[in-house]
Amino acid sequence: MRFSLALPMLPPDRLLPLAQAAEAAGWDAVTLPESVFYPEEVSADYPYTSDGKRFWAADAPFVDPWVAIPAIAATTERLMLGTNVTKLTLRHPLLMAKTVGSTAAMFPGRIELGVGLSWIPEEFAWLDQEMSNRGARLNEQIDVMRAVLAGGWVEHHGRFYDFDRLRMDPAPDPAVRLHVGGHSDAGIKRSLRRGNGWIGAQCDLDAIADITDRLRELRAEIGDDALVPADRFEVKLTPIVAPTTEAMEEVEAMGVTEVITSPWYFYPGDPDDPIAQLDSVTRFGDEVITPMSARGTTETP
């Protein structure tokens, strides 16, 4: 199982030090969320809390992940970098492919992409995008991005996007792995049909069991032939469990392949304090990642 440090809603000056600390502590990856702007009034409930309320302040900082990712990549050596998630339905897929492909070409094998739907009607309205067809558009957007990122001449004539032969260079090598978000059955099916994996939000053990069960059931319903093989399909989420090897092993046994977490929320102290954040990254590496990475190893005589 991999471990990815989530860097949500942090001041810009903390992103690079936290990522560098994660690399030193043995973390595998860094993941960044996205929010384009905050409407003062939102006409829809937040889907991942019981009361539908956002759990962050209106002035919480969201650095654009596709600005932060190249900066982090340039100041680290091995961390994988991705998003949880890019709201692809707010953008044109060719422009997004250019950004992702250029970044992945500069840092080969280190860039991943998580995509999903926005839940905020005002984002769609004020960015001149249609919300009602966002699921169908996301399907086509993923197809367009995969085609152009593969390199060579491509044309596409679809329901939402239409273009004649073009090519987008440099094409990244290896290919960018793409993970699809969404806790609905439609989102899970989209991840199975079009993704290298599924990426989710905060889940307790019951929610993890529900997600992994539905992944198996929907895979059986669709049929394996056209899908990424089950043993190569990735399941990424933020488990709401204790920061211990025992808890992480239980999550792993349930089928989770990557834990995305901000460890400062699971240890005593002020989670907004920059020193506490750095200390928690190192502590999680020492107490969880290093012991789990050492499983199955033996001393060389």
C-alpha positions as CSV (number, residue, x, y, z in Angstrom):
1,M,0.0,0.0,0.0
2,R,1.2,3.5,-0.8
3,F,0.9,6.6,1.3
4,S,0.2,10.0,-0.1
5,L,0.4,13.2,1.9
6,A,-2.6,15.4,1.3
7,L,-1.9,19.1,1.2
8,P,-5.4,20.7,1.4
9,M,-6.1,24.4,2.1
10,L,-2.6,25.3,3.2
11,P,-0.8,28.7,2.9
12,P,1.5,28.6,-0.2
13,D,4.7,28.8,1.8
14,R,4.0,25.5,3.5
15,L,3.6,23.3,0.4
16,L,7.2,22.8,-0.5
17,P,8.6,22.2,3.1
18,L,5.8,19.7,3.8
19,A,6.4,17.9,0.5
20,Q,10.2,17.8,1.2
21,A,9.6,16.5,4.7
22,A,7.3,13.8,3.3
23,E,10.0,12.6,0.9
24,A,12.5,12.5,3.7
25,A,10.1,10.5,5.8
26,G,9.4,7.8,3.2
27,W,6.0,8.9,1.9
28,D,5.3,7.7,-1.6
29,A,3.3,10.7,-3.0
30,V,1.8,14.1,-2.5
31,T,-1.8,14.8,-3.5
32,L,-3.5,18.2,-3.9
33,P,-7.2,19.1,-4.1
34,E,-8.7,21.9,-6.1
35,S,-11.2,24.7,-5.7
36,V,-11.4,27.5,-8.3
37,F,-13.2,30.0,-6.1
38,Y,-15.6,30.3,-3.2
39,P,-19.2,31.6,-3.9
40,E,-20.3,33.6,-0.9
41,E,-23.6,31.7,-1.2
42,V,-23.8,28.1,-2.5
43,S,-27.1,26.8,-3.8
44,A,-26.2,23.1,-3.2
45,D,-25.2,21.0,-0.2
46,Y,-21.7,19.7,0.2
47,P,-22.0,16.0,-0.5
48,Y,-19.4,14.6,2.0
49,T,-20.7,15.9,5.3
50,S,-23.8,14.7,7.1
51,D,-25.2,18.3,7.4
52,G,-24.3,19.4,3.9
53,K,-22.0,22.2,5.2
54,R,-18.5,22.9,4.1
55,F,-16.0,22.2,6.9
56,W,-13.5,24.9,5.8
57,A,-13.5,28.6,6.1
58,A,-14.4,30.8,3.1
59,D,-10.9,32.3,3.0
60,A,-9.1,28.9,3.2
61,P,-6.3,29.0,0.6
62,F,-6.4,26.7,-2.4
63,V,-3.2,27.0,-4.5
64,D,-3.9,25.8,-8.1
65,P,-2.6,22.2,-8.0
66,W,-1.1,22.5,-11.5
67,V,1.0,25.4,-10.3
68,A,2.0,23.6,-7.1
69,I,2.7,20.2,-8.7
70,P,5.6,21.4,-11.0
71,A,7.1,23.4,-8.1
72,I,7.0,20.4,-5.8
73,A,8.4,18.1,-8.5
74,A,11.3,20.5,-9.1
75,T,12.3,20.5,-5.4
76,T,11.9,16.7,-4.7
77,E,13.3,13.7,-6.4
78,R,11.0,10.7,-6.3
79,L,7.6,11.6,-5.0
80,M,4.6,10.9,-7.1
81,L,2.3,13.9,-7.5
82,G,-1.4,14.1,-8.4
83,T,-4.8,15.6,-7.7
84,N,-7.8,14.6,-5.5
85,V,-9.4,15.8,-7.7
86,T,-9.1,18.2,-10.7
87,K,-12.6,19.3,-11.5
88,L,-12.3,18.4,-15.2
89,T,-15.9,19.4,-16.0
90,L,-15.0,23.1,-15.5
91,R,-12.4,23.0,-18.3
92,H,-11.7,22.1,-21.9
93,P,-10.0,18.7,-22.1
94,L,-7.4,19.8,-24.7
95,L,-6.2,22.7,-22.5
96,M,-6.1,20.3,-19.4
97,A,-4.2,17.7,-21.5
98,K,-1.6,20.3,-22.4
99,T,-1.0,21.2,-18.8
100,V,-0.9,17.6,-17.5
101,G,1.1,16.3,-20.5
102,S,3.7,19.1,-20.3
103,T,4.2,18.5,-16.5
104,A,4.4,14.7,-17.0
105,A,7.0,15.1,-19.8
106,M,9.1,17.3,-17.6
107,F,8.9,14.9,-14.6
108,P,8.6,11.4,-16.3
109,G,6.8,8.8,-14.3
110,R,6.0,11.1,-11.4
111,I,2.7,12.7,-12.4
112,E,-0.8,11.3,-11.9
113,L,-4.2,12.8,-12.5
114,G,-7.4,12.4,-10.4
115,V,-10.5,13.8,-12.0
116,G,-14.1,14.3,-10.9
117,L,-17.2,16.4,-11.0
118,S,-17.8,19.6,-9.2
119,W,-20.8,19.8,-6.9
120,I,-21.1,23.6,-6.9
121,P,-23.7,25.0,-9.4
122,E,-22.1,28.5,-9.2
123,E,-18.8,27.1,-10.6
124,F,-20.5,25.9,-13.7
125,A,-22.6,29.0,-14.2
126,W,-19.8,31.5,-13.7
127,L,-17.3,29.5,-15.8
128,D,-19.9,29.1,-18.6
129,Q,-20.1,25.3,-18.3
130,E,-23.2,23.2,-18.3
131,M,-23.8,21.3,-15.0
132,S,-26.7,19.0,-16.1
133,N,-24.6,17.0,-18.5
134,R,-21.4,16.9,-16.5
135,G,-21.3,13.2,-16.1
136,A,-21.6,12.5,-19.9
137,R,-19.1,15.3,-20.6
138,L,-16.6,13.9,-18.1
139,N,-16.7,10.5,-19.9
140,E,-15.9,12.2,-23.2
141,Q,-13.3,14.5,-21.6
142,I,-11.4,11.4,-20.2
143,D,-11.5,9.8,-23.7
144,V,-10.2,13.0,-25.3
145,M,-7.4,13.4,-22.8
146,R,-6.2,9.8,-23.0
147,A,-6.1,10.0,-26.8
148,V,-4.1,13.2,-27.1
149,L,-1.8,12.3,-24.2
150,A,-0.9,9.0,-26.0
151,G,0.9,11.0,-28.7
152,G,0.6,11.1,-32.5
153,W,-2.2,12.4,-34.7
154,V,-5.6,12.4,-33.1
155,E,-9.1,13.5,-34.2
156,H,-12.3,13.4,-32.2
157,H,-15.9,13.9,-33.2
158,G,-18.1,13.5,-30.2
159,R,-21.2,14.9,-28.6
160,F,-19.5,17.7,-26.7
161,Y,-16.0,18.0,-28.4
162,D,-15.2,18.0,-32.0
163,F,-11.8,18.5,-33.7
164,D,-9.9,17.3,-36.7
165,R,-6.5,15.8,-36.8
166,L,-4.0,17.4,-34.3
167,R,-1.1,16.3,-32.1
168,M,0.1,17.5,-28.8
169,D,3.8,17.3,-28.0
170,P,5.6,16.4,-26.0
171,A,3.7,13.3,-25.2
172,P,4.5,12.0,-21.7
173,D,6.3,8.7,-21.4
174,P,5.3,6.7,-19.4
175,A,1.6,7.4,-19.7
176,V,-0.1,9.4,-17.1
177,R,-2.2,7.2,-14.8
178,L,-5.7,8.6,-14.4
179,H,-8.0,8.0,-11.4
180,V,-11.7,8.9,-11.3
181,G,-13.5,10.2,-8.3
182,G,-17.1,9.9,-7.3
183,H,-18.9,7.9,-4.6
184,S,-22.1,7.3,-6.7
185,D,-22.5,4.1,-8.7
186,A,-22.1,6.2,-11.9
187,G,-18.8,7.5,-10.6
188,I,-17.6,4.1,-9.6
189,K,-18.6,2.7,-13.0
190,R,-16.7,5.5,-14.7
191,S,-13.6,4.7,-12.8
192,L,-13.9,1.0,-13.8
193,R,-14.5,1.8,-17.5
194,R,-12.2,4.7,-18.0
195,G,-9.7,4.9,-15.1
196,N,-6.6,3.2,-13.7
197,G,-8.4,3.4,-10.4
198,W,-11.0,5.0,-8.1
199,I,-10.2,8.0,-5.9
200,G,-12.4,9.0,-3.0
201,A,-12.9,11.3,0.0
202,Q,-13.0,10.6,3.7
203,C,-14.3,7.2,4.6
204,D,-14.7,5.3,7.9
205,L,-14.4,1.5,7.9
206,D,-18.1,1.0,7.0
207,A,-17.8,3.3,4.1
208,I,-14.6,1.6,2.9
209,A,-16.3,-1.8,3.0
210,D,-19.3,-0.3,1.1
211,I,-17.0,1.2,-1.6
212,T,-14.9,-2.0,-2.1
213,D,-18.0,-4.1,-2.2
214,R,-19.6,-1.9,-4.8
215,L,-16.4,-1.9,-6.9
216,R,-16.5,-5.7,-7.0
217,E,-20.3,-5.8,-7.7
218,L,-20.2,-3.2,-10.5
219,R,-17.1,-4.9,-12.0
220,A,-19.0,-8.1,-12.2
221,E,-22.0,-6.3,-13.7
222,I,-19.9,-4.6,-16.4
223,G,-17.8,-7.6,-17.1
224,D,-14.0,-7.8,-16.8
225,D,-13.1,-8.0,-20.5
226,A,-12.8,-4.3,-21.3
227,L,-11.6,-3.2,-17.8
228,V,-8.3,-2.7,-16.1
229,P,-7.6,-6.0,-14.4
230,A,-8.7,-6.1,-10.8
231,D,-5.2,-6.7,-9.5
232,R,-3.9,-3.6,-11.2
233,F,-6.9,-1.3,-10.4
234,E,-6.0,1.2,-7.6
235,V,-8.3,2.3,-4.8
236,K,-7.3,5.6,-3.2
237,L,-9.1,7.3,-0.3
238,T,-8.7,9.0,3.1
239,P,-9.5,6.5,5.9
240,I,-10.8,7.9,9.1
241,V,-8.8,5.5,11.3
242,A,-6.0,5.8,13.9
243,P,-2.5,6.5,12.6
244,T,-1.2,3.0,13.4
245,T,0.2,0.1,11.4
246,E,-2.7,-2.1,12.7
247,A,-5.3,0.3,11.4
248,M,-3.6,0.7,8.1
249,E,-3.2,-3.0,7.7
250,E,-6.9,-3.4,8.2
251,V,-7.6,-0.8,5.6
252,E,-5.2,-2.5,3.2
253,A,-6.9,-5.9,3.8
254,M,-10.1,-4.3,2.7
255,G,-8.7,-3.5,-0.7
256,V,-7.3,0.0,-0.4
257,T,-4.1,0.5,-2.4
258,E,-3.3,4.1,-1.4
259,V,-4.0,6.0,1.7
260,I,-4.3,9.8,1.2
261,T,-4.0,11.6,4.5
262,S,-3.1,14.8,6.4
263,P,-1.5,13.3,9.5
264,W,-1.7,16.5,11.6
265,Y,-5.4,15.9,12.1
266,F,-4.7,12.5,13.9
267,Y,-2.1,13.6,16.5
268,P,-2.4,15.9,19.5
269,G,-1.7,19.5,19.0
270,D,-2.8,22.4,16.9
271,P,-3.5,21.0,13.3
272,D,-2.9,24.5,11.9
273,D,0.5,25.0,13.5
274,P,3.2,24.7,10.8
275,I,5.7,23.0,13.2
276,A,3.1,20.5,14.3
277,Q,2.3,19.7,10.7
278,L,5.9,19.0,9.8
279,D,6.4,16.9,13.0
280,S,3.3,14.8,12.2
281,V,4.6,14.1,8.7
282,T,7.8,12.7,10.1
283,R,6.1,10.9,13.0
284,F,3.7,9.1,10.6
285,G,6.6,8.1,8.5
286,D,8.5,6.7,11.5
287,E,5.5,5.0,13.1
288,V,3.5,3.8,10.1
289,I,5.2,4.0,6.8
290,T,8.7,2.6,7.7
291,P,7.3,-0.4,9.7
292,M,4.9,-1.2,6.9
293,S,7.5,-0.9,4.2
294,A,9.8,-3.3,6.2
295,R,7.2,-6.1,6.3
296,G,8.5,-9.3,4.7
297,T,12.1,-8.1,4.6
298,T,14.9,-10.1,6.1
299,E,18.4,-9.2,7.1
300,T,21.1,-10.2,4.7
301,P,23.6,-12.5,6.5
